[in-house]
Amino acid sequence: MAAIMASNAAPVRHFPLRAGAALASAAAAAWPRVRRWLLPLFALAVFGLLVSNAHKVDWAGAWQAVKRYPPGLLLGVLGLSLASHWLYGCFDLIGRLHTRHRLPVLQTWAIAVTSYAFTLNLGSLVGGVATRARLYSKAGLDEVTIAQVLGMSVATNWLGYGLLAGGLFAAGAIVPPARLHLAPGTLQVLGVAMLLLAGGYVLACAKARGNSWQVRGRQVRLPSARRALVQLAFSASNWALMGAAMYWLLQGQVAYGTVLAVLMAASIAGVVTPIPAGLGVLEAVYLALLSGTVRQGALMGAVLAYRALYYLLPMGIALVMYLLLERRAAPAGDGAAPPSP
């Protein structure tokens, strides 16, 4: 009798797990096909938005707005931009602590800063992946350690994004244009989901304490909950600095929270649109969301100045740093992480 009851209970107990695994497997199999169509369609929508608004932009007024900026304000925005790039370099230092690799602090930070500038101007595959992989490999790190450092940096950036953007979206800091036909509360629901994701990451790190996986002879593990909180704090601060730079350029015409929310919306649009440096995407999103609040000439002047100070000038510095890093890279093996116990 007990055997019959056990045999009857087993399918019921395991069915949800099997159904969940099947659903996850189906979603994973379908995603490449969905992605193949979804991202080009999104890029086409953004491009159409830009084209539809480009002829309405007062480009002469934008150039005049750039020329009217006081030098002191531009220097201040440049300082905020460089501070943001400096802070982003610390993301890889978190990865250095997590993996315990032995590359010098300054070299690790310089690789991250250089890769970040390349990512902004040339795309994530060139900057975030290829540049990091080359420089870390030449410095002596193995593939698994490089992947962990890169993964920690990406997680730091986007989890902090989720924390800050989620709070802004949930609070209603941005109102989508009516022509997007979004259901009321869509952004608020998205914001809550992003906050839950960030909180779930910290909880997972706390629950997984002490657990690790072996990958090619190296231990791979989640960071501690305390380190996860540091990731969120560093990343949120970095995004806040980016928003402050744009807020200064708009000279208080729009509330800081709104400026930051629009910048974060433009950032995610730039990531999923396969255009180097997100050319046109930043301008399109700002036109769509703020053209009714700020005069177009002043708005485009602020965006152009932001692109010059946050993207282009740091890229020049990054090119010099890249040449120095290539020249001074240590022979392979000098910076490798210690063997796992």
Residue frames relative to the residue before (quaternion, step in Angstrom):
aa qw qx qy qz dx dy dz
M 1.0000 0.0000 0.0000 0.0000 0.00 0.00 0.00
A 0.6591 0.5042 -0.2993 0.4711 3.56 0.94 -0.92
A 0.6377 0.5292 -0.3303 0.4518 3.56 1.04 -0.80
I 0.6447 0.5188 -0.3245 0.4581 3.58 1.03 -0.85
M 0.6506 0.5140 -0.3147 0.4620 3.59 0.96 -0.89
A 0.6545 0.5131 -0.3190 0.4545 3.60 0.96 -0.84
S 0.6703 0.4947 -0.3127 0.4563 3.56 0.96 -0.85
N 0.6545 0.5006 -0.3182 0.4688 3.58 1.09 -0.64
A 0.6747 0.5163 -0.2982 0.4351 3.59 1.04 -0.75
A 0.5935 0.6350 -0.3662 0.3324 3.58 1.02 -0.80
P 0.6831 0.4772 -0.3294 0.4440 3.65 0.75 -0.88
V 0.6402 0.5318 -0.3340 0.4426 3.59 1.01 -0.78
R 0.6757 0.5107 -0.2982 0.4401 3.56 0.93 -0.89
H 0.7724 0.3789 -0.1993 0.4692 3.61 0.92 -0.83
F 0.4842 0.7050 -0.4299 0.2894 3.59 1.20 -0.34
P 0.6578 0.5011 -0.3466 0.4429 3.66 0.83 -0.82
L 0.6463 0.5152 -0.3321 0.4545 3.58 0.97 -0.76
R 0.6678 0.4935 -0.3065 0.4653 3.56 0.96 -0.89
A 0.6485 0.5147 -0.3190 0.4612 3.58 0.99 -0.82
G 0.6551 0.5102 -0.3099 0.4631 3.57 0.99 -0.84
A 0.6544 0.5064 -0.3130 0.4662 3.57 0.99 -0.84
A 0.6483 0.5135 -0.3198 0.4624 3.58 1.02 -0.82
L 0.6463 0.5188 -0.3159 0.4619 3.57 1.00 -0.83
A 0.6591 0.5028 -0.3041 0.4693 3.57 0.95 -0.89
S 0.6476 0.5180 -0.3145 0.4619 3.57 1.01 -0.83
A 0.6572 0.5043 -0.3108 0.4660 3.59 0.98 -0.84
A 0.6513 0.5136 -0.3146 0.4616 3.57 1.00 -0.83
A 0.6511 0.5153 -0.3111 0.4623 3.58 0.99 -0.85
A 0.6664 0.4972 -0.3026 0.4659 3.58 1.04 -0.79
A 0.7031 0.4751 -0.2681 0.4560 3.57 1.04 -0.79
W 0.5575 0.6645 -0.3861 0.3139 3.59 1.09 -0.67
P 0.6436 0.5163 -0.3648 0.4314 3.68 0.81 -0.76
R 0.6656 0.4871 -0.3104 0.4726 3.60 1.01 -0.78
V 0.6431 0.5116 -0.3212 0.4706 3.60 1.00 -0.82
R 0.6603 0.5240 -0.3017 0.4453 3.54 0.93 -0.96
R 0.6159 0.5751 -0.3447 0.4138 3.57 1.02 -0.83
W 0.7465 0.3654 -0.2068 0.5161 3.58 1.08 -0.72
L 0.6480 0.5664 -0.3294 0.3882 3.57 0.97 -0.84
L 0.7039 0.4798 -0.2864 0.4386 3.58 0.79 -0.98
P 0.6565 0.4770 -0.3436 0.4727 3.66 0.87 -0.71
L 0.6327 0.5243 -0.3397 0.4577 3.60 1.03 -0.72
F 0.6429 0.5075 -0.3197 0.4763 3.56 1.02 -0.80
A 0.6413 0.5195 -0.3202 0.4652 3.58 0.97 -0.87
L 0.6464 0.5197 -0.3160 0.4606 3.58 1.00 -0.83
A 0.6401 0.5255 -0.3244 0.4569 3.58 1.02 -0.80
V 0.6623 0.4950 -0.3049 0.4726 3.58 0.96 -0.89
F 0.6457 0.5177 -0.3175 0.4629 3.57 0.99 -0.89
G 0.6495 0.5124 -0.3155 0.4648 3.58 0.98 -0.81
L 0.6234 0.5363 -0.3294 0.4640 3.56 1.06 -0.76
L 0.6585 0.5067 -0.3046 0.4656 3.56 0.99 -0.86
V 0.6764 0.4953 -0.2981 0.4564 3.59 0.86 -0.98
S 0.6675 0.5213 -0.3076 0.4336 3.57 0.94 -0.86
N 0.7402 0.3860 -0.2221 0.5038 3.57 1.17 -0.55
A 0.5165 0.6890 -0.4161 0.2924 3.61 1.15 -0.50
H 0.6970 0.4769 -0.2926 0.4484 3.58 0.91 -0.86
K 0.6430 0.5222 -0.3223 0.4583 3.59 1.26 -0.29
V 0.5677 0.6339 -0.3742 0.3685 3.58 1.25 -0.36
D 0.3556 -0.7064 0.5748 0.2102 3.51 -1.03 0.85
W 0.1443 -0.8395 0.5192 0.0688 3.59 0.29 1.29
A 0.6151 0.5329 -0.3507 0.4634 3.59 1.05 -0.69
G 0.6522 0.5048 -0.3066 0.4752 3.56 1.04 -0.79
A 0.6135 0.5474 -0.3481 0.4504 3.58 1.09 -0.70
W 0.6647 0.4940 -0.3060 0.4696 3.59 0.93 -0.88
Q 0.6392 0.5130 -0.3255 0.4715 3.57 1.02 -0.75
A 0.6325 0.5302 -0.3328 0.4561 3.58 1.06 -0.75
V 0.6287 0.5256 -0.3343 0.4656 3.59 1.02 -0.77
K 0.6892 0.4883 -0.2865 0.4522 3.59 0.90 -0.91
R 0.6657 0.5153 -0.3120 0.4405 3.61 1.14 -0.50
Y 0.4861 0.6647 -0.4523 0.3425 3.61 1.19 -0.17
P 0.4492 -0.6640 0.5166 0.3007 3.63 -0.93 0.82
P 0.5767 -0.6035 0.4154 0.3614 3.64 -0.96 0.73
G 0.6338 0.5500 -0.3356 0.4280 3.58 1.01 -0.77
L 0.6464 0.5085 -0.3233 0.4681 3.57 1.02 -0.77
L 0.6528 0.5107 -0.3169 0.4611 3.58 0.95 -0.84
L 0.6385 0.5103 -0.3276 0.4739 3.59 1.02 -0.76
G 0.6363 0.5302 -0.3251 0.4564 3.57 1.05 -0.76
V 0.6593 0.4907 -0.3026 0.4826 3.57 0.99 -0.85
L 0.6203 0.5249 -0.3425 0.4716 3.59 1.04 -0.72
G 0.6345 0.5304 -0.3260 0.4580 3.58 1.02 -0.77
L 0.6477 0.4977 -0.3151 0.4832 3.60 1.00 -0.82
S 0.6413 0.5325 -0.3222 0.4488 3.59 1.01 -0.82
L 0.6852 0.4683 -0.2885 0.4775 3.57 0.89 -0.91
A 0.6118 0.5376 -0.3503 0.4626 3.60 1.09 -0.66
S 0.6316 0.5245 -0.3272 0.4678 3.58 1.06 -0.76
H 0.6586 0.4914 -0.3090 0.4788 3.60 0.93 -0.87
W 0.6241 0.5351 -0.3313 0.4631 3.59 1.01 -0.80
L 0.6798 0.4891 -0.2944 0.4604 3.58 0.91 -0.91
Y 0.6167 0.5395 -0.3523 0.4523 3.58 1.02 -0.72
G 0.6040 0.5705 -0.3558 0.4279 3.59 1.03 -0.68
C 0.6176 0.5593 -0.3404 0.4359 3.58 1.16 -0.54
F 0.5028 0.6487 -0.4349 0.3705 3.61 1.21 -0.34
D 0.6924 0.4603 -0.2826 0.4783 3.58 0.95 -0.86
L 0.5765 0.5577 -0.3907 0.4516 3.59 1.18 -0.35
I 0.5851 0.5369 -0.3655 0.4856 3.58 1.16 -0.55
G 0.6522 0.5045 -0.3009 0.4792 3.56 1.03 -0.83
R 0.6080 0.5525 -0.3436 0.4550 3.57 1.11 -0.70
L 0.6621 0.4891 -0.2996 0.4824 3.58 0.96 -0.87
H 0.6724 0.5178 -0.3023 0.4339 3.55 0.97 -0.88
T 0.7554 0.3719 -0.2051 0.4989 3.61 0.90 -0.90
R 0.3047 -0.7859 0.4781 0.2471 3.59 1.30 -0.39
H 0.2951 0.7383 -0.5550 0.2446 3.57 0.98 0.73
R 0.4738 -0.7391 0.4341 0.2018 3.55 -1.18 0.62
L 0.3399 0.7170 -0.5408 0.2791 3.61 1.08 0.44
P 0.5757 -0.5962 0.4194 0.3706 3.62 -1.04 0.67
V 0.6290 -0.5625 0.3903 0.3683 3.56 -1.14 0.68
L 0.6868 0.4931 -0.2964 0.4443 3.59 0.81 -0.99
Q 0.6528 0.5092 -0.3215 0.4595 3.59 0.97 -0.80
T 0.6408 0.5186 -0.3190 0.4677 3.58 0.97 -0.84
W 0.6642 0.5022 -0.2963 0.4679 3.56 0.91 -0.95
A 0.6641 0.5102 -0.3099 0.4501 3.61 0.91 -0.88
I 0.6238 0.5279 -0.3407 0.4649 3.60 1.02 -0.72
A 0.6652 0.5028 -0.3043 0.4605 3.59 0.95 -0.87
V 0.6647 0.5024 -0.3084 0.4590 3.60 0.90 -0.91
T 0.6478 0.5133 -0.3131 0.4678 3.58 0.96 -0.88
S 0.6705 0.5004 -0.2989 0.4591 3.57 0.89 -0.92
Y 0.6317 0.5442 -0.3343 0.4393 3.59 1.02 -0.78
A 0.6655 0.4871 -0.3052 0.4761 3.59 0.90 -0.88
F 0.6404 0.5116 -0.3217 0.4740 3.59 1.02 -0.76
T 0.6259 0.5425 -0.3305 0.4525 3.58 1.04 -0.81
L 0.6689 0.5160 -0.3038 0.4405 3.57 0.86 -0.95
N 0.7876 0.3654 -0.1647 0.4680 3.57 0.90 -0.94
L 0.8005 0.2898 -0.1299 0.5083 3.59 1.09 -0.66
G 0.6224 -0.5458 0.3474 0.4404 3.58 1.24 -0.16
S 0.6333 -0.5909 0.3558 0.3510 3.56 -1.16 0.61
L 0.6350 0.5364 -0.3542 0.4285 3.61 0.98 -0.67
V 0.6816 0.4622 -0.2845 0.4908 3.58 1.01 -0.78
G 0.7723 0.3818 -0.1975 0.4678 3.56 0.79 -1.02
G 0.7714 0.4055 -0.2201 0.4382 3.53 0.46 -1.24
V 0.7706 0.3421 -0.1779 0.5075 3.58 1.01 -0.77
A 0.7665 0.4059 -0.2380 0.4371 3.59 0.41 -1.22
T 0.6832 0.4837 -0.3026 0.4557 3.61 0.83 -0.93
R 0.6508 0.5045 -0.3157 0.4715 3.58 0.92 -0.87
A 0.6697 0.5131 -0.3117 0.4371 3.57 0.83 -1.02
R 0.6687 0.5014 -0.3103 0.4529 3.60 0.91 -0.86
L 0.7172 0.4609 -0.2705 0.4473 3.57 0.76 -1.03
Y 0.6691 0.4787 -0.3087 0.4774 3.58 0.96 -0.79
S 0.6403 0.5248 -0.3300 0.4535 3.57 1.02 -0.77
K 0.6589 0.4973 -0.3089 0.4725 3.59 0.96 -0.83
A 0.6655 0.4943 -0.2997 0.4722 3.56 1.15 -0.61
G 0.6482 -0.5822 0.2964 0.3912 3.59 1.26 -0.08
L 0.5056 0.6438 -0.4471 0.3605 3.62 1.16 0.11
D 0.4455 -0.6805 0.5136 0.2732 3.57 -1.11 0.72
E 0.7137 -0.4910 0.2991 0.4001 3.56 -1.28 0.39
V 0.6654 0.5092 -0.3170 0.4443 3.59 0.90 -0.87
T 0.6517 0.5018 -0.3152 0.4735 3.59 0.96 -0.81
I 0.6311 0.5235 -0.3291 0.4683 3.59 0.97 -0.84
A 0.6618 0.5097 -0.3076 0.4557 3.58 0.92 -0.90
Q 0.6505 0.5093 -0.3205 0.4633 3.59 1.02 -0.76
V 0.6494 0.5062 -0.3196 0.4689 3.59 0.95 -0.85
L 0.6575 0.5036 -0.3015 0.4724 3.56 0.95 -0.91
G 0.6605 0.5122 -0.3052 0.4563 3.56 0.95 -0.89
M 0.6402 0.5151 -0.3235 0.4692 3.58 1.00 -0.80
S 0.6565 0.5151 -0.3139 0.4530 3.59 0.97 -0.84
V 0.6636 0.4960 -0.3032 0.4707 3.57 0.91 -0.93
A 0.6549 0.5089 -0.3108 0.4643 3.57 0.95 -0.90
T 0.6348 0.5339 -0.3300 0.4506 3.58 0.95 -0.86
N 0.6801 0.5096 -0.2947 0.4370 3.56 0.83 -1.01
W 0.7900 0.3709 -0.1948 0.4476 3.56 0.66 -1.08
L 0.6029 0.5236 -0.3794 0.4673 3.60 1.12 -0.38
G 0.6320 0.4998 -0.3268 0.4939 3.58 1.07 -0.68
Y 0.5908 0.5520 -0.3457 0.4762 3.54 1.12 -0.72
G 0.6773 0.5017 -0.2942 0.4505 3.57 0.87 -0.97
L 0.6361 0.5310 -0.3279 0.4538 3.56 1.01 -0.79
L 0.7353 0.4224 -0.2373 0.4739 3.58 0.80 -1.02
A 0.6885 0.4626 -0.2863 0.4796 3.59 0.84 -0.98
G 0.6249 0.5487 -0.3435 0.4364 3.57 1.00 -0.77
G 0.6556 0.5052 -0.3082 0.4691 3.56 0.98 -0.83
L 0.6712 0.4971 -0.2959 0.4635 3.59 0.96 -0.87
F 0.6728 0.4830 -0.3045 0.4704 3.59 0.90 -0.89
A 0.6602 0.5116 -0.3115 0.4532 3.57 0.93 -0.88
A 0.6874 0.4711 -0.2750 0.4795 3.58 1.11 -0.68
G 0.4820 -0.6898 0.4265 0.3315 3.60 1.26 -0.07
A 0.2778 0.7979 -0.4964 0.1996 3.60 1.12 0.62
I 0.7651 0.2448 -0.1595 0.5738 3.60 1.20 -0.30
V 0.1952 -0.7666 0.6051 0.0901 3.56 -0.99 0.94
P 0.3447 -0.7621 0.5017 0.2207 3.63 -0.47 1.11
P 0.5840 -0.5799 0.4256 0.3760 3.61 -1.11 0.60
A 0.5885 -0.6052 0.4052 0.3510 3.56 -1.07 0.72
R 0.6416 0.5584 -0.3378 0.4029 3.61 1.05 -0.68
L 0.5729 0.5741 -0.3919 0.4344 3.60 1.24 -0.15
H 0.2598 -0.8182 0.4795 0.1821 3.59 1.32 -0.31
L 0.2721 0.7555 -0.5446 0.2421 3.56 0.92 0.91
A 0.5148 -0.6351 0.4767 0.3232 3.57 -1.01 0.79
P 0.5835 -0.5817 0.4160 0.3850 3.63 -1.03 0.67
G 0.8074 0.2697 -0.2119 0.4800 3.54 -0.97 0.89
T 0.4017 0.7350 -0.4748 0.2703 3.61 1.24 0.00
L 0.6933 0.4654 -0.2816 0.4727 3.57 0.85 -0.98
Q 0.6199 0.5397 -0.3505 0.4490 3.59 1.05 -0.67
V 0.6477 0.5019 -0.3151 0.4788 3.58 0.98 -0.83
L 0.6355 0.5185 -0.3225 0.4726 3.57 1.00 -0.85
G 0.6470 0.5317 -0.3174 0.4449 3.58 0.96 -0.84
V 0.6501 0.5039 -0.3146 0.4737 3.57 0.94 -0.86
A 0.6411 0.5230 -0.3257 0.4576 3.60 0.99 -0.83
M 0.6539 0.5087 -0.3155 0.4628 3.60 0.99 -0.80
L 0.6374 0.5125 -0.3283 0.4725 3.59 1.02 -0.75
L 0.6492 0.5135 -0.3153 0.4642 3.58 0.99 -0.82
L 0.6284 0.5336 -0.3359 0.4555 3.57 1.05 -0.75
A 0.6608 0.4970 -0.3080 0.4705 3.59 0.92 -0.89
G 0.6735 0.4846 -0.2945 0.4741 3.57 0.95 -0.85
G 0.6302 0.5442 -0.3243 0.4489 3.56 1.09 -0.76
Y 0.6106 0.5473 -0.3483 0.4543 3.58 1.10 -0.69
V 0.6632 0.4924 -0.3111 0.4700 3.59 0.87 -0.90
L 0.6521 0.5129 -0.3138 0.4618 3.58 0.99 -0.85
A 0.6454 0.5171 -0.3229 0.4602 3.59 0.98 -0.83
C 0.6357 0.5213 -0.3268 0.4663 3.58 1.03 -0.77
A 0.6561 0.5024 -0.3142 0.4674 3.57 1.03 -0.78
K 0.6878 0.4888 -0.2809 0.4573 3.59 0.97 -0.86
A 0.7257 0.4466 -0.2407 0.4647 3.58 1.05 -0.78
R 0.3017 0.7872 -0.4969 0.2058 3.59 1.22 0.21
G 0.8111 0.2327 -0.2023 0.4970 3.54 -0.79 1.08
N 0.6219 0.5309 -0.3542 0.4539 3.60 1.19 -0.32
S 0.0337 0.7965 -0.6019 0.0471 3.58 -1.03 0.75
W 0.2649 -0.7373 0.6017 0.1558 3.53 -1.34 0.37
Q 0.3840 -0.7151 0.5387 0.2258 3.55 -1.10 0.74
V 0.0454 0.7724 -0.6303 0.0633 3.59 -0.78 1.07
R 0.8354 -0.1473 0.0463 0.5275 3.56 -0.48 1.24
G 0.7421 -0.4359 0.2176 0.4604 3.52 0.92 0.96
R 0.6549 0.4721 -0.3178 0.4972 3.59 1.27 0.12
Q 0.4378 -0.6723 0.5275 0.2795 3.55 -1.14 0.61
V 0.0878 -0.7671 0.6351 0.0229 3.54 -0.92 1.02
R 0.1226 0.8009 -0.5709 0.1326 3.57 -0.70 1.05
L 0.5453 -0.5728 0.4887 0.3685 3.54 -1.30 0.28
P 0.5253 -0.6160 0.4607 0.3638 3.61 -1.12 0.49
S 0.6228 -0.5096 0.4199 0.4196 3.55 -1.28 0.16
A 0.6468 -0.5144 0.3839 0.4120 3.57 -1.25 0.37
R 0.6244 0.5406 -0.3412 0.4489 3.58 1.04 -0.74
R 0.6766 0.4738 -0.2971 0.4790 3.59 0.94 -0.85
A 0.6014 0.5523 -0.3532 0.4567 3.58 1.11 -0.64
L 0.6434 0.5076 -0.3172 0.4772 3.59 1.04 -0.75
V 0.6111 0.5275 -0.3446 0.4791 3.59 1.10 -0.67
Q 0.6112 0.5477 -0.3438 0.4564 3.60 1.00 -0.80
L 0.6828 0.4885 -0.2898 0.4594 3.56 0.83 -0.99
A 0.6635 0.5127 -0.3111 0.4474 3.59 0.94 -0.87
F 0.6663 0.4999 -0.3067 0.4604 3.60 0.90 -0.90
S 0.6952 0.4812 -0.2838 0.4523 3.55 0.86 -0.96
A 0.6494 0.5087 -0.3249 0.4626 3.60 0.90 -0.86
S 0.6378 0.5188 -0.3248 0.4675 3.58 1.03 -0.76
N 0.6395 0.5285 -0.3275 0.4523 3.57 1.01 -0.80
W 0.6672 0.4830 -0.2996 0.4815 3.59 0.90 -0.89
A 0.6283 0.5374 -0.3377 0.4499 3.58 1.04 -0.74
L 0.6324 0.5173 -0.3275 0.4745 3.61 1.06 -0.72
M 0.6259 0.5295 -0.3377 0.4625 3.59 0.99 -0.76
G 0.6684 0.4919 -0.2955 0.4733 3.56 0.95 -0.87
A 0.6314 0.5398 -0.3347 0.4449 3.58 1.04 -0.75
A 0.6178 0.5477 -0.3418 0.4489 3.58 1.05 -0.77
M 0.6875 0.4562 -0.2835 0.4888 3.60 0.89 -0.87
Y 0.6159 0.5547 -0.3413 0.4434 3.58 1.04 -0.76
W 0.6454 0.5094 -0.3177 0.4724 3.59 0.97 -0.82
L 0.6669 0.5042 -0.3100 0.4528 3.57 0.95 -0.84
L 0.6764 0.4517 -0.2919 0.5033 3.60 1.12 -0.57
Q 0.3210 -0.8166 0.4408 0.1894 3.56 1.38 0.03
G 0.7441 -0.4705 0.2266 0.4166 3.53 0.85 1.05
Q 0.4273 0.7148 -0.4667 0.2978 3.62 1.18 0.22
V 0.7562 0.2082 -0.1211 0.6084 3.57 1.26 -0.46
A 0.5705 -0.6009 0.4345 0.3531 3.58 -1.06 0.74
Y 0.6065 -0.5971 0.3857 0.3563 3.55 -1.05 0.82
G 0.6505 0.5297 -0.3282 0.4342 3.60 0.89 -0.86
T 0.6552 0.5026 -0.3076 0.4728 3.57 1.01 -0.79
V 0.6344 0.5279 -0.3241 0.4625 3.59 0.97 -0.89
L 0.6742 0.4948 -0.2923 0.4639 3.57 0.90 -0.93
A 0.6515 0.5171 -0.3196 0.4538 3.60 0.94 -0.85
V 0.6579 0.4947 -0.3116 0.4747 3.60 0.97 -0.83
L 0.6310 0.5331 -0.3318 0.4556 3.59 1.00 -0.81
M 0.6789 0.4827 -0.2941 0.4685 3.57 0.96 -0.84
A 0.6112 0.5204 -0.3492 0.4833 3.59 1.09 -0.63
A 0.6576 0.5017 -0.3057 0.4716 3.58 0.99 -0.83
S 0.6318 0.5523 -0.3326 0.4303 3.59 1.03 -0.75
I 0.6867 0.4564 -0.2972 0.4814 3.58 0.87 -0.87
A 0.6069 0.5329 -0.3562 0.4698 3.60 1.10 -0.61
G 0.6595 0.5144 -0.3072 0.4540 3.59 1.01 -0.79
V 0.6325 0.5418 -0.3352 0.4405 3.58 1.07 -0.70
V 0.7595 0.3897 -0.2178 0.4731 3.59 0.81 -0.96
T 0.6320 0.4871 -0.3435 0.4953 3.60 1.26 -0.09
P 0.3401 -0.7910 0.4716 0.1903 3.63 -0.49 1.14
I 0.3899 0.6775 -0.5197 0.3449 3.57 0.56 1.22
P 0.4796 -0.6777 0.4605 0.3140 3.66 -0.69 0.97
A 0.8431 0.0803 -0.1263 0.5165 3.55 -0.95 1.05
G 0.4715 -0.6827 0.4455 0.3363 3.60 1.21 0.20
L 0.1535 0.8321 -0.5215 0.1102 3.58 1.14 0.64
G 0.8094 0.2146 -0.1970 0.5099 3.53 -0.72 1.11
V 0.6097 0.5742 -0.3622 0.4091 3.58 1.10 -0.59
L 0.6440 0.5168 -0.3153 0.4677 3.57 0.90 -0.94
E 0.6743 0.4993 -0.2920 0.4591 3.56 0.91 -0.96
A 0.6565 0.5284 -0.3114 0.4391 3.59 0.96 -0.91
V 0.6823 0.4859 -0.2974 0.4582 3.58 0.88 -0.93
Y 0.6602 0.4935 -0.3193 0.4675 3.60 0.94 -0.81
L 0.6251 0.5276 -0.3371 0.4661 3.59 1.03 -0.74
A 0.6856 0.5057 -0.2876 0.4375 3.56 0.91 -0.95
L 0.7898 0.3761 -0.1692 0.4540 3.57 0.91 -0.92
L 0.8117 0.2714 -0.1309 0.5004 3.61 1.08 -0.57
S 0.4413 0.7260 -0.4567 0.2639 3.61 1.19 -0.10
G 0.6637 0.4909 -0.3174 0.4666 3.59 1.15 -0.43
T 0.6813 0.4830 -0.2760 0.4757 3.57 1.28 -0.25
V 0.7816 0.2104 -0.0815 0.5816 3.57 1.03 -0.87
R 0.5556 -0.5936 0.4657 0.3494 3.55 -1.06 0.76
Q 0.5637 -0.6686 0.3632 0.3215 3.56 -0.79 1.03
G 0.6254 0.5405 -0.3478 0.4425 3.58 0.98 -0.76
A 0.6822 0.4743 -0.2822 0.4796 3.57 0.92 -0.94
L 0.6416 0.5353 -0.3249 0.4431 3.58 1.03 -0.82
M 0.7031 0.4428 -0.2709 0.4859 3.59 0.84 -0.93
G 0.5893 0.5563 -0.3689 0.4552 3.59 1.11 -0.56
A 0.6531 0.5076 -0.3071 0.4706 3.58 1.01 -0.86
V 0.6664 0.5014 -0.3081 0.4577 3.59 0.93 -0.87
L 0.6555 0.5047 -0.3134 0.4662 3.60 0.96 -0.84
A 0.6525 0.4996 -0.3137 0.4756 3.59 0.98 -0.83
Y 0.6316 0.5319 -0.3267 0.4598 3.58 1.02 -0.78
R 0.6533 0.5126 -0.3178 0.4576 3.57 0.92 -0.87
A 0.6619 0.5067 -0.3076 0.4588 3.59 0.98 -0.83
L 0.7538 0.4231 -0.2194 0.4524 3.58 0.85 -1.01
Y 0.7472 0.3903 -0.2310 0.4859 3.60 1.01 -0.70
Y 0.7472 0.3835 -0.2079 0.5014 3.59 1.08 -0.70
L 0.8023 0.3935 -0.1941 0.4047 3.54 0.44 -1.28
L 0.6866 0.4756 -0.3045 0.4579 3.63 0.78 -0.92
P 0.6672 0.4657 -0.3261 0.4813 3.67 0.86 -0.74
M 0.5881 0.5645 -0.3780 0.4388 3.60 1.12 -0.53
G 0.6225 0.5336 -0.3383 0.4618 3.59 1.03 -0.71
I 0.6515 0.4955 -0.3050 0.4868 3.57 1.00 -0.83
A 0.6544 0.5307 -0.3114 0.4395 3.57 1.00 -0.88
L 0.6111 0.5504 -0.3578 0.4422 3.60 1.04 -0.67
V 0.6459 0.4995 -0.3144 0.4843 3.58 1.00 -0.81
M 0.6524 0.5109 -0.3118 0.4649 3.59 0.95 -0.86
Y 0.6334 0.5388 -0.3365 0.4419 3.57 0.99 -0.80
L 0.6559 0.5072 -0.3143 0.4624 3.58 0.92 -0.87
L 0.6512 0.5058 -0.3115 0.4723 3.58 1.01 -0.79
L 0.6587 0.5066 -0.3110 0.4612 3.59 0.96 -0.83
E 0.6327 0.5206 -0.3283 0.4700 3.58 1.01 -0.78
R 0.6861 0.5025 -0.2809 0.4447 3.55 0.96 -0.90
R 0.7845 0.3563 -0.1656 0.4798 3.56 0.93 -0.88
A 0.3548 0.7555 -0.4954 0.2406 3.61 1.22 0.10
A 0.4450 -0.6932 0.5044 0.2588 3.54 -1.00 0.90
P 0.6042 -0.5352 0.4241 0.4106 3.61 -1.20 0.39
A 0.6341 -0.5480 0.3820 0.3895 3.57 -1.14 0.63
G 0.7508 0.3795 -0.2993 0.4502 3.52 -1.03 0.91
D 0.5892 0.6110 -0.3827 0.3649 3.64 1.12 -0.51
G 0.7923 0.3177 -0.1687 0.4929 3.56 1.02 -0.71
A 0.3314 0.7827 -0.4841 0.2077 3.57 1.22 0.19
A 0.5420 -0.6092 0.4678 0.3410 3.51 -1.19 0.59
P 0.5770 -0.5860 0.4252 0.3779 3.59 -1.11 0.52
P 0.5888 -0.5945 0.3998 0.3743 3.60 -1.05 0.63
S 0.5232 -0.6372 0.4656 0.3218 3.53 -1.12 0.69
P 0.5216 -0.6347 0.4608 0.3357 3.57 -1.05 0.64
